[in-house]
Amino acid sequence: MDYSTSTALITGASSGVGAQFAVDLAARGADLVLVARRHDRLEELRHRLESDHGSKVTIVPLDLAEPHPAAALRRALEERGIRITMLVNNAGLGSSSSLLSAAPDVVHDQIAVNISALVDLTREFLPDLIASGNGVLVNVASMAALQPIPGLAVYAASKTFVHRFTSAIAYEVRDEPVKVLTLVPGATRTEFWQTAGMVETGTSFETPADVVATALTALDRRRTPLVAISGPRNRAMARLLALLPLSERMILNAASRARAASNPGPVAAG
Protein backbone atom coordinates (compact mmCIF):
# COMPACT_ATOMS: atom_id res chain seq x y z
CA MET A 1 0.00 0.00 0.00
CA ASP A 2 1.24 3.49 -0.88
CA TYR A 3 1.17 5.82 2.13
CA SER A 4 2.90 8.77 0.47
CA THR A 5 -0.41 10.59 -0.03
CA SER A 6 -1.89 9.52 3.32
CA THR A 7 -2.57 11.52 6.45
CA ALA A 8 -2.95 9.23 9.46
CA LEU A 9 -4.58 10.15 12.75
CA ILE A 10 -3.20 7.98 15.56
CA THR A 11 -4.59 7.99 19.09
CA GLY A 12 -2.49 6.95 22.06
CA ALA A 13 0.49 8.12 20.02
CA SER A 14 2.79 9.24 22.82
CA SER A 15 4.30 5.80 23.49
CA GLY A 16 4.18 2.08 22.77
CA VAL A 17 2.24 0.78 19.78
CA GLY A 18 0.84 4.22 18.92
CA ALA A 19 4.30 5.80 18.73
CA GLN A 20 5.53 2.86 16.66
CA PHE A 21 2.66 3.33 14.21
CA ALA A 22 3.79 6.94 13.88
CA VAL A 23 7.41 5.95 13.22
CA ASP A 24 6.57 3.26 10.67
CA LEU A 25 3.97 5.30 8.80
CA ALA A 26 6.29 8.32 8.65
CA ALA A 27 8.98 6.04 7.23
CA ARG A 28 6.50 5.05 4.52
CA GLY A 29 5.87 8.68 3.64
CA ALA A 30 2.65 9.45 5.49
CA ASP A 31 1.81 12.73 7.18
CA LEU A 32 0.55 12.36 10.73
CA VAL A 33 -1.86 13.69 13.32
CA LEU A 34 -0.78 12.48 16.76
CA VAL A 35 -3.27 12.45 19.63
CA ALA A 36 -2.55 11.72 23.31
CA ARG A 37 -2.75 13.36 26.72
CA ARG A 38 0.98 14.01 27.16
CA HIS A 39 1.95 17.12 25.22
CA ASP A 40 5.67 16.84 25.96
CA ARG A 41 5.87 13.30 24.60
CA LEU A 42 4.00 14.31 21.46
CA GLU A 43 6.33 17.28 20.88
CA GLU A 44 9.39 15.08 21.26
CA LEU A 45 8.03 12.54 18.80
CA ARG A 46 6.99 15.25 16.33
CA HIS A 47 10.49 16.74 16.22
CA ARG A 48 12.06 13.31 15.72
CA LEU A 49 9.72 12.28 12.91
CA GLU A 50 10.01 15.56 11.06
CA SER A 51 13.79 15.42 11.35
CA ASP A 52 14.14 11.76 10.38
CA HIS A 53 11.50 11.46 7.67
CA GLY A 54 10.42 14.94 6.61
CA SER A 55 6.80 14.14 7.38
CA LYS A 56 4.30 16.83 8.27
CA VAL A 57 3.34 16.04 11.87
CA THR A 58 0.49 17.74 13.73
CA ILE A 59 -0.01 17.12 17.43
CA VAL A 60 -3.32 17.44 19.26
CA PRO A 61 -3.08 16.95 23.05
CA LEU A 62 -6.44 15.55 24.09
CA ASP A 63 -7.94 13.40 26.84
CA LEU A 64 -10.19 10.92 25.05
CA ALA A 65 -12.06 10.19 28.28
CA GLU A 66 -13.69 13.62 27.99
CA PRO A 67 -17.11 13.76 26.28
CA HIS A 68 -17.32 14.05 22.48
CA PRO A 69 -13.62 13.83 21.59
CA ALA A 70 -14.39 13.46 17.88
CA ALA A 71 -15.98 16.91 17.70
CA ALA A 72 -12.93 18.43 19.39
CA LEU A 73 -10.62 16.66 16.96
CA ARG A 74 -12.73 17.70 13.98
CA ARG A 75 -12.45 21.35 15.04
CA ALA A 76 -8.70 21.05 15.54
CA LEU A 77 -8.23 19.53 12.09
CA GLU A 78 -10.50 22.00 10.31
CA GLU A 79 -8.60 24.91 11.88
CA ARG A 80 -5.44 23.50 10.30
CA GLY A 81 -7.03 22.51 6.99
CA ILE A 82 -6.27 18.83 7.52
CA ARG A 83 -8.35 15.95 6.20
CA ILE A 84 -7.30 12.48 7.24
CA THR A 85 -7.26 9.34 5.10
CA MET A 86 -6.28 6.87 7.85
CA LEU A 87 -7.48 6.43 11.42
CA VAL A 88 -5.68 4.26 13.98
CA ASN A 89 -7.74 3.94 17.15
CA ASN A 90 -4.95 2.72 19.40
CA ALA A 91 -5.58 4.52 22.71
CA GLY A 92 -6.71 2.27 25.53
CA LEU A 93 -6.93 2.08 29.32
CA GLY A 94 -6.95 -0.95 31.60
CA SER A 95 -7.43 -1.50 35.32
CA SER A 96 -6.09 -4.61 37.04
CA SER A 97 -8.52 -5.05 39.90
CA SER A 98 -11.87 -6.55 40.69
CA LEU A 99 -14.85 -4.45 39.67
CA LEU A 100 -15.91 -3.84 43.27
CA SER A 101 -12.48 -2.55 44.30
CA ALA A 102 -12.07 -0.29 41.26
CA ALA A 103 -12.68 3.42 41.67
CA PRO A 104 -15.75 4.61 39.72
CA ASP A 105 -13.71 7.10 37.67
CA VAL A 106 -11.28 4.33 36.66
CA VAL A 107 -14.16 2.20 35.41
CA HIS A 108 -15.69 5.18 33.64
CA ASP A 109 -12.46 6.13 31.89
CA GLN A 110 -11.89 2.62 30.58
CA ILE A 111 -15.31 2.55 28.96
CA ALA A 112 -15.00 6.14 27.77
CA VAL A 113 -11.64 5.62 26.05
CA ASN A 114 -11.84 1.99 24.93
CA ILE A 115 -15.43 2.07 23.68
CA SER A 116 -17.08 5.49 23.56
CA ALA A 117 -14.17 7.44 22.08
CA LEU A 118 -13.37 4.68 19.58
CA VAL A 119 -16.96 4.61 18.33
CA ASP A 120 -17.15 8.41 18.32
CA LEU A 121 -13.98 8.78 16.24
CA THR A 122 -14.92 5.96 13.89
CA ARG A 123 -18.34 7.46 13.24
CA GLU A 124 -16.96 10.97 12.74
CA PHE A 125 -14.07 10.16 10.43
CA LEU A 126 -15.17 7.07 8.50
CA PRO A 127 -16.87 9.25 5.84
CA ASP A 128 -13.54 11.06 5.33
CA LEU A 129 -11.71 7.77 4.90
CA ILE A 130 -14.24 6.61 2.32
CA ALA A 131 -14.19 9.95 0.49
CA SER A 132 -10.40 9.76 0.13
CA GLY A 133 -10.76 6.74 -2.15
CA ASN A 134 -8.06 4.76 -0.35
CA GLY A 135 -8.96 5.06 3.32
CA VAL A 136 -7.77 2.88 6.19
CA LEU A 137 -9.33 2.20 9.59
CA VAL A 138 -7.37 0.23 12.19
CA ASN A 139 -8.95 -0.45 15.58
CA VAL A 140 -6.66 -2.01 18.16
CA ALA A 141 -8.23 -4.76 20.26
CA SER A 142 -6.34 -7.32 22.36
CA MET A 143 -6.01 -11.04 22.99
CA ALA A 144 -8.04 -10.18 26.09
CA ALA A 145 -10.98 -9.73 23.72
CA LEU A 146 -11.13 -13.48 23.15
CA GLN A 147 -12.09 -14.45 26.70
CA PRO A 148 -13.58 -13.09 29.93
CA ILE A 149 -10.81 -12.27 32.43
CA PRO A 150 -11.67 -11.85 36.13
CA GLY A 151 -9.68 -8.93 37.52
CA LEU A 152 -9.63 -7.35 34.07
CA ALA A 153 -13.37 -7.61 33.50
CA VAL A 154 -14.02 -4.16 32.07
CA TYR A 155 -10.84 -4.04 29.99
CA ALA A 156 -11.35 -7.49 28.45
CA ALA A 157 -15.02 -6.85 27.73
CA SER A 158 -14.22 -3.46 26.18
CA LYS A 159 -11.74 -5.10 23.83
CA THR A 160 -14.34 -7.73 22.90
CA PHE A 161 -16.55 -4.81 21.92
CA VAL A 162 -13.77 -3.34 19.75
CA HIS A 163 -13.30 -6.69 18.01
CA ARG A 164 -16.96 -7.29 17.20
CA PHE A 165 -17.75 -3.65 16.43
CA THR A 166 -14.91 -3.35 13.93
CA SER A 167 -15.81 -6.57 12.11
CA ALA A 168 -19.40 -5.35 11.78
CA ILE A 169 -18.25 -1.98 10.42
CA ALA A 170 -16.01 -3.76 7.92
CA TYR A 171 -19.05 -5.58 6.59
CA GLU A 172 -21.17 -2.43 6.46
CA VAL A 173 -18.59 -0.65 4.28
CA ARG A 174 -17.46 -3.72 2.32
CA ASP A 175 -18.33 -2.06 -1.01
CA GLU A 176 -16.58 1.21 -0.18
CA PRO A 177 -12.94 2.13 -0.96
CA VAL A 178 -11.71 1.68 2.60
CA LYS A 179 -9.70 -1.01 4.38
CA VAL A 180 -10.95 -1.93 7.87
CA LEU A 181 -8.79 -4.00 10.21
CA THR A 182 -9.01 -5.22 13.79
CA LEU A 183 -5.47 -5.51 15.17
CA VAL A 184 -5.14 -8.05 18.01
CA PRO A 185 -1.86 -7.85 19.95
CA GLY A 186 -1.03 -10.01 22.94
CA ALA A 187 1.47 -9.15 25.66
CA THR A 188 3.55 -6.30 24.26
CA ARG A 189 6.49 -4.57 25.91
CA THR A 190 4.87 -1.19 26.49
CA GLU A 191 3.97 1.05 29.43
CA PHE A 192 0.78 -0.93 29.93
CA TRP A 193 2.70 -3.63 31.78
CA GLN A 194 5.10 -1.23 33.50
CA THR A 195 2.30 0.89 34.91
CA ALA A 196 0.46 -2.18 36.16
CA GLY A 197 3.51 -3.53 37.97
CA MET A 198 2.86 -6.97 36.52
CA VAL A 199 5.52 -9.66 36.92
CA GLU A 200 7.06 -10.45 33.53
CA THR A 201 8.46 -13.88 34.45
CA GLY A 202 7.10 -16.52 32.10
CA THR A 203 5.45 -13.99 29.80
CA SER A 204 6.39 -13.98 26.13
CA PHE A 205 6.44 -10.39 24.91
CA GLU A 206 6.31 -8.94 21.45
CA THR A 207 7.66 -5.49 20.72
CA PRO A 208 5.58 -2.60 19.40
CA ALA A 209 7.50 -3.00 16.13
CA ASP A 210 6.27 -6.60 15.87
CA VAL A 211 2.67 -5.53 16.41
CA VAL A 212 2.75 -2.67 13.90
CA ALA A 213 4.48 -4.88 11.32
CA THR A 214 1.57 -7.31 11.64
CA ALA A 215 -0.90 -4.52 10.90
CA LEU A 216 1.01 -3.09 7.94
CA THR A 217 1.55 -6.53 6.42
CA ALA A 218 -2.20 -7.16 6.63
CA LEU A 219 -2.96 -3.80 5.02
CA ASP A 220 -0.48 -4.52 2.22
CA ARG A 221 -2.47 -7.57 1.18
CA ARG A 222 -4.77 -7.20 -1.81
CA ARG A 223 -7.67 -8.44 0.30
CA THR A 224 -7.40 -7.08 3.84
CA PRO A 225 -8.33 -9.63 6.51
CA LEU A 226 -10.98 -8.71 9.06
CA VAL A 227 -8.58 -9.48 11.91
CA ALA A 228 -4.79 -9.55 12.23
CA ILE A 229 -3.48 -11.35 15.32
CA SER A 230 0.11 -10.46 16.11
CA GLY A 231 2.56 -13.26 16.88
CA PRO A 232 2.51 -17.01 16.18
CA ARG A 233 1.87 -17.92 19.83
CA ASN A 234 -1.14 -15.61 19.96
CA ARG A 235 -2.49 -16.96 16.68
CA ALA A 236 -2.15 -20.51 18.00
CA MET A 237 -3.97 -19.56 21.20
CA ALA A 238 -6.76 -17.88 19.24
CA ARG A 239 -7.24 -21.02 17.14
CA LEU A 240 -7.32 -23.13 20.29
CA LEU A 241 -9.93 -20.93 21.94
CA ALA A 242 -12.04 -21.05 18.78
CA LEU A 243 -11.86 -24.84 18.37
CA LEU A 244 -11.99 -26.30 21.85
CA PRO A 245 -15.47 -26.90 23.31
CA LEU A 246 -14.57 -25.21 26.61
CA SER A 247 -17.26 -24.15 29.02
CA GLU A 248 -17.46 -20.55 30.17
CA ARG A 249 -16.49 -21.66 33.68
CA MET A 250 -13.36 -23.44 32.42
CA ILE A 251 -12.31 -20.36 30.48
CA LEU A 252 -12.90 -18.15 33.51
CA ASN A 253 -10.87 -20.41 35.78
CA ALA A 254 -7.96 -20.56 33.34
CA ALA A 255 -7.99 -16.80 32.74
CA SER A 256 -8.15 -16.09 36.47
CA ARG A 257 -5.17 -18.35 37.20
CA ALA A 258 -3.12 -16.76 34.40
CA ARG A 259 -3.87 -13.24 35.64
CA ALA A 260 -3.07 -14.12 39.26
CA ALA A 261 0.31 -15.49 38.18
CA SER A 262 1.24 -12.09 36.73
CA ASN A 263 0.57 -10.28 40.04
CA PRO A 264 -1.16 -7.22 38.56
CA GLY A 265 -0.95 -3.82 40.17
CA PRO A 266 -3.80 -1.35 40.50
CA VAL A 267 -3.94 0.42 37.15
CA ALA A 268 -2.54 -0.01 33.67
CA ALA A 269 -2.73 2.15 30.58
CA GLY A 270 -1.93 1.14 27.03
N, C-alpha and C positions, 0 to 999 in steps of 0.2 A: 504494500500500500504506500502511496506517495503522500507524505505529510508536509511537503514543502509549501503547500497552499493552505494548510490547516491552522486554525487557532483553537487550542485546547484549554478548556477550563477544568482545573484539577482542584478538588477539595481535599482538605487534610494534607496540604502540600508542604508543610513546614518540616516534615521529617519522614523517615520510613518509606513505605511503598509510594506515598504521594510524591515525595521529593524525588524518588527514583523514576517515577513516571515523567516528571518534569525534565530530569537529566536526559533520559532516553528519547523523549519526544523532541527536545531541543536538538539533540544530536542528529535526528532525522529531518531537521529543518522546520519544525513547527514553531509558531509563535504561541505564547502561553499567557493564561490568566491564572494566577496562583491564589488560592483562598485558604486561610487558616486563621486561628486566633492570634498567633504570635508574630507580631509585626517585625521584630528584629530578625527572626529566622527567615521570614519571607524576603526581607531586604538583602540578607546575606546570600541567599540562593539566587535572587534576581541578578545581583552583581556578578556572581560566578557564571551563570548561564549566558548572560550577555557578553561577558568577556571570552568565554570558551567557545561559544557557538554563534554569536552574533544574532541570536533570536531577540525578537521584541517581547519583553516580559513585563506584564502588568500585575501588580499585587493588590489584593483587596482584603485587608484584615477584617474578619467577620466571624462572629460566634453563631454557628449554625443552630444552636439550641434556642436562639431568639425566634420569635414568631415571624413568619413570612420572609425567610431569607432570600427566596428567589426574587421577590420584588425589589429588595435592596440590591441584589446583584444586578438585576436588569437595569436599575437606575445608574449604578456605577459604570456599567458597560456602555450604556447609551451616552453618558456624559463624555466618554472617551472615544465614541464612534467605533466601538468594537462589536463585531458579530461573531459568535463562536460557531465552529463546525464540529467540535468534539467535546463531550462532557464525560469526565471521569469522577463519578461519585465514590470517593475513597474514604472520606472522613467517617470515623466511627468511634463510639465510646463503649467501654465495657466495665462492669462492676463485679468483682469476685466476692460475692457474699450471698447469703440467703436473702430472699425477698423481704422477710420480716425484719432483718437487721440492716437493710439498706436505707439510707436517708431518702426521703421523698424526692428531693431535688436531684439526687443521683439517678433514681429510677426515671424521673421525668426527662432528664437530659439524654439518657440513652435512647428513649423512644423518640424524642424530638430530633436528635441528630441522625440516628440509624434508620428511622422510618420516615418521620414527617418531613424533614429537610430533603431527604433523597427523593421522595415523591414530589415535593414542591418544585425542586430543581428540574426533575425529569419532565414534569408537566409544562413548566415554563419554557424550557429550552429545546424540547424535542421538535417543535415546529421549525426552529432555526436549523437544527441538524438536517432535517428533511429538505428544507429549502436550499441548503447548500449543494445538494446533489451528490454529496459523498460523505455524509455525516456518520459519526461514530458515537455510540453511547456505551460506556463501560460502568457497570455497577459492581462494587466489590462486596462480596458476601464473605463466607468463611466456611471451613469444614464444620464449625459449630452449627451451621445451618442444617446439617444432615441428621441431627439427633437432639433430643432434649437433654440439657445438662444441668442437674441440680447444682446450685451455687453460682451458675451463670445463666439462670433461667431467662432473664429479660434479654441479655445479649444474644444468646443462642436463638431464641424465638424471633428476635428482630432480624437476625441474619437469614432465618428461614423465610421471613417475609420478603427480604431483598431478593432471594433466590427465586421464589415463586412469582413475585411481582414482575421481575425483569423478564422472565420467560414468557409471561403473558403479554407484556408490552411488545416483545419481539414478534409474537404472532400477530398482534394487532397491526403492526407496521410492516408486515412481511413483504408487501408489494411496494414499499417506499424505498427510496435510495438512501438507506441508512443501515449501518451494521449495529446490532445490539448484542452485547456480551455480558454474561454473568461471570465474573472472575472469582474463583474459590481458592484462596490460599489456606494453608494449614499454619502450623507454628512457624513464625517468621521472626528473624532477629531484628526486632524494632523496639521502640519505647513502650509498646503495649506490655511486653513481658517485664521490662525493667521497672515500670511504674507499679506493676502489680506485686513485685517482689516474689515472683514465682520461681521455684527451684528448677534449674535447667537440666539437672542430672537425668539422663535417660531420655531426654527430648531431642528429637531430630529436627534441627532448624534448617529452613531455607533462608536465603538472603532476599532482601527486596529486589535485587537485580534478577534473581531466579523468577520471582513472582511476575515482575513486569515483562520479562522475556516470554513467559507463558502467554500473557495477554497479547503482546505484539505478534507473536507467532500465530495465534488464533486469528487475529485481525488480518494477517497477511494471506490467509487462505482464501481461495476463490469463494467458497461457501463458508461463512462464519458459523462456528458451532454455537449452540445456545449457551453452553457452559464450558468454561476452561478451568480444569482443576490443576493446580500447580504442584508438581512433584510426583514421581512414580509411587512413593509410599502412600501419598494421599489419594491418588487415583485408585490404587489397589484397595484401600480402606473404603472408598466410596462404592466400588463394585461389590465389596463384601456386604456392606450395609444394605445395598439394593437387592442382593440375591438371597441372603440368609433369612429364613422365616423366624426372625427373633420377635419375641413379645415386647411390648412397650416396657414392661417391668424389667426384663433382662437388659434392655438398652439403657434404662435409667440406672440400674445397678452398676453396669460397666462404666458408664460415663461418670457416675459419682466417684467410683474408685479411682479412675484416672485423674480426675480433678483434685481429689484429696492428696494424691501422690505428689502433685506439683506445688502444694502448700501455698495457695494463692493469698495475696495480700488484699487490702480493702478495695482498691480502685485501680482500674487499668484504662488506658486510652490508646486507641490505635485505629 
